[in-house]
């Protein structure tokens, strides 16, 4: 990966991008498992699956372009299945209560990815990742505060942002 440019090491870019990709794979599996466990939240969870799947689809060609090994995706999927089972045992509110810490950590990593992005890298990718993570956090906060149907509005906007980003790519 020599010659990516920027002031941050190529290894840092690769590490953050691989982490981001694994996170989207994990999120898709996690949210896909949960509608069977939280049936009353099936529609919301299916929307979260779509968000994670679409973000993963955005990242996949970037991972391929830079020939980055995303790591053991089978292991990532197994861990996500285990996490879904644990989330079901804890209940819906406990599951949502984890979003603040998880999304805050992810946003920090995505900001690092943005700083490590090669100069010729896809413009706005890190910001798109942050936007999608903020949507997840907003969803959880709205669910916990009983805002109900309005809890998915940030997710819908993030999906629109993904579509706009995809359309803008060469």
N, C-alpha and C positions, 0 to 999 in steps of 0.2 A: 504494500500500500504506500510505498514511498511516493513523495511528491504530492500529497493531498493539499498541502498548504496550511496556512493558519499558524498561530503561535502555540498551539497545544499539540501534544504528541498524537501521531496517528493511532497509537495504541489506545489513548484515552477516547478518541472518537469511536473506534471499533468497540471498545468495552461498553460505552454508554449506548451505542446503537444496538448492540446485541442484547443488552439488558432491556432496552425498550421493546424490542421485538418479542423477547420471551414474556415480557409483561402483558403484551396484547394477546399472545397465545394463551397465557394463563387466565387472563380475564375472560376471554371467550369461553373457555372450558368451565371456569367457575360459574359464570352467569348462566351458561347452558344447562348445568346440572341443577340449578336452584329452582326453576319453575316447578319441578316435581316435588320439591320439599316445601316451597312457599307458594302454594297454588293460588292463593288470593292475590299474589303479586306477579302473576304470570305475564301480563301485558308489559308491565314495567321492566321485568327482567329480560323479556325478549327484545325490548328496545336497547337495553344495556349490552346484550349479546351483539346486536347489530352495530353498536358503536365500537365495541372491541374488534369485531370482525373487519369493519371498514378501516379502522386505524391500522390493523395488522396488514390489510391489503395495501395501504399506503406505504408502510415500511418495507414490505417484502422486496419490491424492486430496488430499493435503496440498499438493502442488505446484499442483494445479489450484485448490484452495480459495483460495490466496493469489495466484493468477495469476502464478506465478513461471516465467520462461522458463528451462528447464533447460539451454539451450545446444544446440549442434549434436550431436544424438544419433547421427546417421549417422557423424560423425567419431569420436565416442566408440566406436562399434561397430567401425569400421575399425582404430582403435588397439588395441582389445582383441584383434581377430583377429591383428594383428601381434605383440602381446605373447604370445599363445598359441603362435605359431610360434617365437618366440624362446625361450620356456620349454621347448618340446619339444627344441630343440637343446641346451639346457643340462642336461637331465636332471631327473628327479624330485626328487632331494635338493637340487639347486641351486634349483629352483623353490620348494620348501618353505622353503628357507633365506631367501627374500625376505620371508616372511610377517611375521616379527617387526617389521622396519622399516616395512613397509606398514601393518600393523594398528596399530602404535603411532601413526603419523601420522594414520590415520583416527580412532582413538579421541580424539586431541587435537582434531581438527576437530569430531567429534560432541559433545564437551564444550563447545566454543565455540557450536555450534548450540543446545545446551541453554540456555546463558546468554543467547542472542539470541532464544529462543523467545518469541513473544507470550504475554501472560498468558492469553489465551483459546485458545492453541494446544493441540494434542493432548498431554495429560499423559502423561509417560513415554516419549515418542517418542525423545528423545535417549538415554535409558537403554537402550531396546530396541536402538538402533543400536550402542551400545557393547557390549551383551551379544552381539550377533551377531558383532561384530568379534573379541571375546575368544574366541568359539567357533572362529572361523577360526584364530586364533593357537594355541589349544589343540590343534586338529586337526593343524596342521603340526608342532608340538612333539612330539606323541605319535607321529606318523608317523616323524619323524626319530629318535626314541628307541626305535623298534621296538616300541611298545606295541600295534601291529597293530589288531585289531578294536575295541579300546577308544578308538581315535582319533576315532571318530565320535560318541561319547556327548555331548560338549559341543555338537556341531552339532544332534543330536536334541533336546537341552534348549532350544537357541535356537529351534528350530522350534516347540516347545511354547510357549515364551514369546511368540512371534509370534501363535500361535493364541489364547492367553489375552488378549493385548493387543487383537486384533481383536474378540474376543467382548465385551470391556469397553467398546468404543467405542459412543457413542450412535448 
